Amino acid sequence: MTSPIYETATPTAADARLARESLTGMDQMLEAGTSDLRLCVRSERSAGSEVRLPVAAVRLLKDILAEMAQGHAVTLLPVSAELTTQQAAGLLNVSRPFLIGLLEAGQIPFRRVGQHRRVRLDDLLAYRRKDDEARRRIADELTADAQELGLGY
């Protein structure tokens, strides 16, 4: 089953300001190094309740707030999510036909659902990491070659 990717609206200026304010408190909680973190959620109308959260969830919430503070929209997906080829191409910032070429060449695992291809997010992220590492290695080699030749890099 394909996991939905919900289009998230870009935060308003008020949302970004509130996210920035919230980040300070989150930083202080995480720097304290406690493993038992509690979050109190309340509104102007209700007293609210306290919720215990794992540290990993608080770190993720902090990352979300940091993005929102910069005015960026955020989408959250489980790594086991299955994406359509259009969604996968969008995440890699490539065309759908280019992505399909990568799939058919065996560079990224996929499965078929009828005639449709589905790509797991974790497989897509693994490919992107591997591709980024290869690009970095090539750039380092080119820089070293340029320095050897005295090209001023």
One Martini backbone bead per residue (centre of mass of N, CA, C, O) as a GRO file, in nm:
protein
  153
    1MET     BB    1   0.097   0.036   0.021
    2THR     BB    2   0.057   0.366  -0.016
    3SER     BB    3   0.184   0.639   0.123
    4PRO     BB    4   0.096   0.934   0.213
    5ILE     BB    5   0.148   1.266   0.079
    6TYR     BB    6   0.124   1.554   0.238
    7GLU     BB    7   0.042   1.866   0.181
    8THR     BB    8   0.225   2.129   0.315
    9ALA     BB    9   0.200   2.418   0.439
   10THR     BB   10   0.330   2.708   0.462
   11PRO     BB   11   0.432   2.888   0.700
   12THR     BB   12   0.360   3.133   0.876
   13ALA     BB   13   0.485   3.392   1.044
   14ALA     BB   14   0.361   3.300   1.314
   15ASP     BB   15   0.464   3.010   1.303
   16ALA     BB   16   0.766   3.078   1.287
   17ARG     BB   17   0.783   3.233   1.553
   18LEU     BB   18   0.683   3.003   1.737
   19ALA     BB   19   0.904   2.804   1.659
   20ARG     BB   20   1.141   2.972   1.764
   21GLU     BB   21   1.044   2.984   2.058
   22SER     BB   22   1.033   2.668   2.101
   23LEU     BB   23   1.333   2.593   2.057
   24THR     BB   24   1.454   2.684   2.323
   25GLY     BB   25   1.311   2.476   2.504
   26MET     BB   26   1.411   2.226   2.354
   27ASP     BB   27   1.713   2.268   2.395
   28GLN     BB   28   1.707   2.260   2.704
   29MET     BB   29   1.597   1.973   2.733
   30LEU     BB   30   1.824   1.826   2.568
   31GLU     BB   31   2.073   1.935   2.734
   32ALA     BB   32   1.995   1.792   3.008
   33GLY     BB   33   1.979   1.466   2.935
   34THR     BB   34   1.712   1.346   2.956
   35SER     BB   35   1.501   1.050   2.919
   36ASP     BB   36   1.246   1.204   3.060
   37LEU     BB   37   1.004   1.346   2.869
   38ARG     BB   38   0.773   1.624   2.890
   39LEU     BB   39   0.452   1.722   2.755
   40CYS     BB   40   0.247   2.010   2.751
   41VAL     BB   41  -0.093   2.020   2.645
   42ARG     BB   42  -0.260   2.331   2.565
   43SER     BB   43  -0.518   2.558   2.589
   44GLU     BB   44  -0.713   2.829   2.652
   45ARG     BB   45  -0.964   2.625   2.745
   46SER     BB   46  -0.758   2.408   2.855
   47ALA     BB   47  -0.545   2.243   3.074
   48GLY     BB   48  -0.456   1.973   2.987
   49SER     BB   49  -0.173   1.750   2.918
   50GLU     BB   50   0.058   1.497   2.984
   51VAL     BB   51   0.346   1.379   2.789
   52ARG     BB   52   0.543   1.116   2.712
   53LEU     BB   53   0.871   1.123   2.552
   54PRO     BB   54   1.093   1.041   2.345
   55VAL     BB   55   1.386   1.174   2.256
   56ALA     BB   56   1.358   1.125   1.949
   57ALA     BB   57   1.090   1.286   1.923
   58VAL     BB   58   1.204   1.558   2.021
   59ARG     BB   59   1.416   1.587   1.800
   60LEU     BB   60   1.215   1.584   1.568
   61LEU     BB   61   1.053   1.829   1.661
   62LYS     BB   62   1.291   2.022   1.648
   63ASP     BB   63   1.340   1.992   1.341
   64ILE     BB   64   1.063   2.092   1.257
   65LEU     BB   65   1.082   2.373   1.391
   66ALA     BB   66   1.334   2.468   1.236
   67GLU     BB   67   1.197   2.469   0.961
   68MET     BB   68   0.955   2.651   1.031
   69ALA     BB   69   1.131   2.900   1.123
   70GLN     BB   70   1.221   2.923   0.801
   71GLY     BB   71   0.941   2.859   0.630
   72HIS     BB   72   0.915   2.551   0.610
   73ALA     BB   73   0.789   2.279   0.494
   74VAL     BB   74   0.659   1.961   0.632
   75THR     BB   75   0.726   1.607   0.587
   76LEU     BB   76   0.608   1.291   0.713
   77LEU     BB   77   0.778   0.969   0.689
   78PRO     BB   78   0.808   0.653   0.673
   79VAL     BB   79   1.067   0.449   0.567
   80SER     BB   80   0.843   0.222   0.467
   81ALA     BB   81   0.739   0.377   0.251
   82GLU     BB   82   0.548   0.394  -0.044
   83LEU     BB   83   0.620   0.509  -0.371
   84THR     BB   84   0.582   0.668  -0.633
   85THR     BB   85   0.750   0.768  -0.906
   86GLN     BB   86   0.681   1.067  -0.871
   87GLN     BB   87   0.767   1.097  -0.576
   88ALA     BB   88   1.056   0.990  -0.608
   89ALA     BB   89   1.150   1.197  -0.816
   90GLY     BB   90   1.100   1.443  -0.635
   91LEU     BB   91   1.307   1.362  -0.408
   92LEU     BB   92   1.553   1.355  -0.630
   93ASN     BB   93   1.519   1.567  -0.859
   94VAL     BB   94   1.383   1.406  -1.102
   95SER     BB   95   1.272   1.245  -1.350
   96ARG     BB   96   1.067   0.990  -1.414
   97PRO     BB   97   1.228   0.852  -1.647
   98PHE     BB   98   1.494   0.843  -1.493
   99LEU     BB   99   1.397   0.670  -1.259
  100ILE     BB  100   1.309   0.426  -1.427
  101GLY     BB  101   1.594   0.366  -1.524
  102LEU     BB  102   1.705   0.299  -1.241
  103LEU     BB  103   1.513   0.067  -1.185
  104GLU     BB  104   1.571  -0.110  -1.443
  105ALA     BB  105   1.894  -0.116  -1.365
  106GLY     BB  106   1.898  -0.181  -1.038
  107GLN     BB  107   1.962   0.076  -0.840
  108ILE     BB  108   1.653   0.048  -0.746
  109PRO     BB  109   1.430  -0.085  -0.566
  110PHE     BB  110   1.124  -0.263  -0.661
  111ARG     BB  111   0.767  -0.284  -0.715
  112ARG     BB  112   0.476  -0.436  -0.832
  113VAL     BB  113   0.142  -0.296  -0.900
  114GLY     BB  114   0.081  -0.430  -1.148
  115GLN     BB  115   0.190  -0.158  -1.350
  116HIS     BB  116   0.308  -0.042  -1.093
  117ARG     BB  117   0.551   0.134  -0.924
  118ARG     BB  118   0.734   0.076  -0.613
  119VAL     BB  119   0.905   0.276  -0.359
  120ARG     BB  120   1.108   0.274  -0.105
  121LEU     BB  121   1.232   0.509   0.096
  122ASP     BB  122   1.488   0.364   0.203
  123ASP     BB  123   1.599   0.299  -0.083
  124LEU     BB  124   1.614   0.591  -0.182
  125LEU     BB  125   1.805   0.698   0.042
  126ALA     BB  126   2.036   0.502  -0.017
  127TYR     BB  127   2.090   0.599  -0.302
  128ARG     BB  128   2.147   0.897  -0.232
  129ARG     BB  129   2.391   0.843  -0.051
  130LYS     BB  130   2.562   0.695  -0.261
  131ASP     BB  131   2.561   0.926  -0.471
  132ASP     BB  132   2.683   1.145  -0.290
  133GLU     BB  133   2.949   0.998  -0.233
  134ALA     BB  134   3.042   0.979  -0.528
  135ARG     BB  135   3.046   1.284  -0.581
  136ARG     BB  136   3.247   1.359  -0.359
  137ARG     BB  137   3.481   1.184  -0.459
  138ILE     BB  138   3.508   1.320  -0.737
  139ALA     BB  139   3.555   1.608  -0.633
  140ASP     BB  140   3.813   1.539  -0.477
  141GLU     BB  141   3.974   1.440  -0.721
  142LEU     BB  142   3.957   1.702  -0.886
  143THR     BB  143   4.093   1.880  -0.675
  144ALA     BB  144   4.359   1.726  -0.660
  145ASP     BB  145   4.431   1.759  -0.959
  146ALA     BB  146   4.429   2.071  -0.961
  147GLN     BB  147   4.656   2.102  -0.748
  148GLU     BB  148   4.875   1.947  -0.902
  149LEU     BB  149   4.844   2.159  -1.156
  150GLY     BB  150   4.807   2.454  -1.040
  151LEU     BB  151   4.488   2.587  -1.053
  152GLY     BB  152   4.388   2.709  -0.760
  153TYR     BB  153   4.215   2.485  -0.562
   0.00000   0.00000   0.00000
